[in-house]
Amino acid sequence: MALKGLTVLEFAGLAPAPFCGMIMADFGARVIRIDRPQPQYSNDMLGRGKESICVDIKKPSGTQIIKRLCQMSDVLIEPFRTGVMEKHGLGPDSLLSVNPRLIYTRLSGFGQNGSLARRVGHDINFLAISGLLSILGRANERPHAPINLLGDFAGGSLLSVIGILTALHYRSQTGQGQVVDNNMTAGAAYLGSWVWKSQKLPLVWGKSKGENLLDGGAAYYDTYETSDGKYMAVGALEPLFYSNLLKVLELDENDYPQYCGDQEYIRKALKENFLNQTQKYWIDKFENIDACCTPVWSLQEAAVDLHNKANKSFMIDSDGNSIPSPSPLLSKSPAFTSAREDPIIGEHTHKILKEINFTEENIKELISTTVVIQNSPLNSKL
């Protein structure tokens, strides 16, 4: 596993930080989630392969534990708003003085500077400020945010992982750690670089939201309902693929010219044709036809799709459920996902404290004063 030997500290948070930590764990890093005192079970659905230590960082003894953990760690991931870590004496200056090789990763919503730095927000707000939300949605409708994939997971988690790996490479050359400052607003904007740079491309843009080539304006880049209430996705952008699409649908291309035709007229014809038959019928009709026409699978259907199985795109988790496999596939150092259940809060507190040289007496005192909490998976299920 490519990241074996690395230790990552992940302060518990909502979706972006857990996914960032899970990616690191999937590819071999040891990830220790730092939980705050609360009920035993976390809302973290992305805890596979992680350990959990429960520490109250509002208490001085708790911050000292974090500093000792940083001495043995390579990466720290914190998902808080500006000033929270500094308030507890755990800011970059403090922790990099403890371990100059530490990669201190900040994963915030609006960043460390500016008027919104201390404001609360969610994916929809980050997209709004990034500018991307303004171009998402159908024509003549209000902007519509997709589920929280673009800001939280792409602009947040994935770009943070890229930052961490880049910083680790720099450290391998210089021996120096650094701060990786990623925020989901800037991250989402960066993901949209092509949108900004392509504004003058003919055919692609130039019209209002929802009327352009890739945002719902083109009839040949859309989804269509079938007679059994399912859907087919059409992405026939190129002339050859569009021509093949019309042939299967038994439509005359002279009546429905791709680029100069009335898109709503074309859309009406495609809609009527797809509605005449089931999804299975259209899957069979388009098999081995280069028309960029595919079924829209549900989450459950995607997991058992033969093509996805051939690529091992899904796996079975510890609960027996199908979930996406780590991606990409590495030929020399592939990911290996843990079969362990996600940790409960504080499951590994005692073990981790022993590793950083706390005595049994020290640990008992920390537990009795609720600086730390140790929970048992066995007891939690009784």
N, C-alpha and C positions, 0 to 999 in steps of 0.2 A: 504494500500500500504506500502510495507516494508520500503521504504526510506522516508516516509512522515515526515516532520519536518526538513529535511536537506536542506541547501541552497548551491548550486553549482555555482561558477563563471566559465564560459567557455570563454576564449579568442577565438574569431572567427578565424577559420583556414580552411584548406581543410578537406578532408573526415575523417581522424582518430579522431580528437578532436570532431567534431560534432556528430559522432556516439557514442563516449564515453559519451558525454553529453546527447544524446537522450536516451541511456539505463538508465542513472540515472533518467531522467525525466519520462520515462515509468513506473518505479517502485516507483514513488512517490516523488522524490526530486523536489524542486523548482530550476530550472536552469535558470540563467541569463546569456545570451550571451553578451559579451562585444565586440561591433563592432567598427571598425575604420571608420572615416568619408569617405564616398564613396556614389555612387548611392544608392537609397532607397532599392533596392532589392539585396539580398545576393545570392551567388552561393551555399549556404548551403541548400542541399536537405533534411537534417535530423534535421530540426528545430522544429519538433512538440513538443508541450507542453512547449516551452521555451518562455522567455521574452527577450527583447533586449534593452540595453542601449548603446548609441553611444557616445564614449569618445575618445578624442584625447590625447593619453598618451604621445605624444611628448611635450605637454605643462605641466608645473609644476602643474597647477590647475587640470589637468587631472589625474596625478599620485596621487594627494591627494584624488580625488574621489575614485580611486581604493583602496587606503588604508582604506578609510572609509567603502567601501563595504566589504573588508576583515574582518573588525571587526565584521560584522554580519553574516559571511559565515562559512561554514564547510569545503568546498572543493574548490580548485582552479585548473583549467586545463589550461595549457599553451602549445602551439604547436610550439614554435619558436626555432630557432637555438641557440646554446650556446652564451650567453652574451647579447642577445637582451633584456631580462627582466632586467638584471643587469644594462644595459645602461640607462634604464629609472628609476632606483632606485626601481625596483619592484622584485628584486631577492628574493630567499628564506630567507636569513638572515633578510632583511628589512621587509618582510611581516609576517614572523613568530614572529618577535619582536612586531608587531602590534597585532597579534592574535596567541599566542602559541599553540592553539588547531587546527590551520588550517592544512588541508591535502593539501600540495603544490605538484601538479602533473605535472611532466615534460614529455611531449610526443613528442620526437624528432625523427629525422631520424637516425642519427649516434651516438647519445649519447653526453654527456657533455665533454668527454675526448677523446684524440687521435687525429691523424692527419686529420681526416675527420669531426671533430666535427662542424666546421664552414662551411662545404661544403654543397651545395644544392644537392638534390637528390629526387628520387621518388621510389615507391614500387620496381621497377625492380632493382634499384641500391642497395636498402637495402637487397633484396634477393641475389644479386650477392655477396655482401660482407659477408653475413651470411653463404655462402656455399651452400645453398639450390638450387639456380638457376642452379648449375652445374648438378643436377640430374633430372631436369625437361625438358621434351621434348621427341620426338620420336628418335628411333635409327638412327644413321648416319646423324642426323640433328643437327643444332646449338641449344644450350639451349633456351627454349621457356618459357617466363614468362606467368603465368595465369593472368587474370584480377586482379586488385589490391585488392584482398581479403586477401592474405596470410600475406603480410607485413603491409599494412595500417590498415585493420580491425581486423585481428586475432592477429598478433604480436603487433599491436599498440593499437587499441581501447579496445579489450576484455581484454588483459593483464593489461591495465591501470585500467580498472574497477576492476579487481581482486586486483590490488595493492591498490586502493582506499578503497575497502571494508575491506581488511586486515588491513590497517592503521586505519580505523574507529574502528575496533574491538580492536586494540591495545589502541586507545584513550579511549575507553570505560573502559578499565582496569586501565589506567595510567593518563588520562586527558591530555596527550601530543599529539600534532600534529607532523608531520614529512614530509620529502620530499619523494615522490614516483617518482623515476627516471626511466622511461621506454623509451627505444628507439626501433624503429621498426626493426633494424638490429639484436639486441640481442633478441628481442621478437620473431622474425621469427626463429632464431636459436633454441630458447628454445622450440618452437612448434615442431621443427624437432628432438627433443631428441630421439624419437623412431628410427628415421633414423640412427642416430649415433650409438645407442646402438644395433641395429639389423643387423649391417653390416656382421656379421658372421653367420647369420641364413641360414641354407641350403635351397635351392630353392628360397628364397626371394631375395637375392642379389648375388653378385659374378660375374655378367656380366657387360658389358658396359651399359651406359644410354639407356633406351628404350628397353632393352633386358631382363629385370627382371620380377618377378612375378606381381608386382603392377604398373609398369610404362609403360605398353604397350607391354611387351615382351610375355606375356601369351595370347593366342588366346581366352581363356575362361574368360578373364578380359578385356573387350574391348566394343566398341560400333559398331553397325551394321546398315547399311541403309536398309530401307524397300522399297517396290515397289512404294510407294507414296511419296518418298523423305523424310520420317521421320526416326526416329532411335529407336533402342532398346538397352538397356544397359545390358550387361552380366557380372555377377560377380560370376560365378560358381567355386569357389576356391576348395571347398571340393569335394571328390570323389562322394558322394551321389548326390550332386547337379549337378555335371558335368554329371553323368549318366542320371539323369532326363532330363537335357538339351538335350542330344543326342537322347533320346527317343522321345521327342516332335518333334525334327528336323528329326526324322527317319534316324538317322545315327548309324552305328554299332560301338560300343565302341572298339571292337577289331581292327577296321581299324583306329581308332583315339584315341590311348591311351593318357591319360591326361598329365602325367608328362614326360614320355620318348618319346612321339611322336614329330614329326617335327611341331613346332608351326605354321609355315607359311602354311604348308599343311592343318592343322586343321582350320586355319583362313580362307583359301580359301573356304573350305567346308561350314563353318558357313556363310561366306559372301554370297555365292551363294544361300543358303537356305533362309536366311532372305530377300534377294532381290526378291524372288519369290512371296512374299505376302505383303499385306499392314500391317501397324502398328496395326490396329484394329484386323486384323486376328490373329496376334501373341499375342496380349493382351488376346484375348479370349482363344487361345490355352494354354497359360501359366497360366491361372486363376486357382488358388488353387493347382498349381504345385510348389513344392519347388525346384526351379532351379536358383534362384537369377537372374531372367530376368524380367526387367521392362521397360516401355516406357520412352523415354526421352521427358519430357514435356517442352514446351516453358514456358516463364514466365506467359503468359496469361492462358495457359492450366493448369498450376500448381494451379492457384488461384481457379479454378472451379472443380478441381479433387475431387471426392466424399470422398476419404480417407482423403485428406487434410481438407476438410470441416468438417469431423467427428472430427478431432483434433483441429478445429478452428485455423488452421495454418496461415490463411490469414484474413484480415479485410478490411473494406472500409474506406478510409481516407476522409478528409473534402472536397476533390475535386471529390469524387465519384469513386476513383480508388482503385483497389485491391492492397494491400501491405502486407508484412509479419507482423504477430502479434508478440508482445513481447514474448520472450522465455528465460528461461523455464517457465512453468506454476507453480505458487505457490498456494497451497491449502488453506492457511490461509491468505495470504497477496498478492493477485494477482495484476499484473500490471493493470493500468488503463490509456489508452492513451487519450490524449486530443483531443476534436473535433475541437479545435481552428485551424485556418489556421496558417501556419508558420509565425513568426513575420517578419515584415519588419524592416529594420535597424533603430534603435532609436525609435521604436514604444512605448516603455514603459519608456523612459528616464525621463520624468517629474515625473511619479509615483514613480519610484525607488529613485530619488533624494529626494523626499518628505519623503520617508521612512527613509532615513539616515540624516534627520533633516536639509535639505537645505530649506531656506525660499523662497517664491515666488520671492523676490527681487534677492536673490542669483542665482536662476535658470534662471531668465531673463538675468542676466549679463553673466552667463556661455553660454547661447544660443547666445547672441549678440556677444560674443568674439569667437564663434565657438569652445569652449572647449568641448561642448556637442551639440548634434543635436537631436531634437524631430521631428519625422515624424508621420503623421497621415495616417492610412490605408485608411480612407475615401477620404482624399485629393489626395492620391497617385493613386486612381482609377478614378478620375474625368478627 
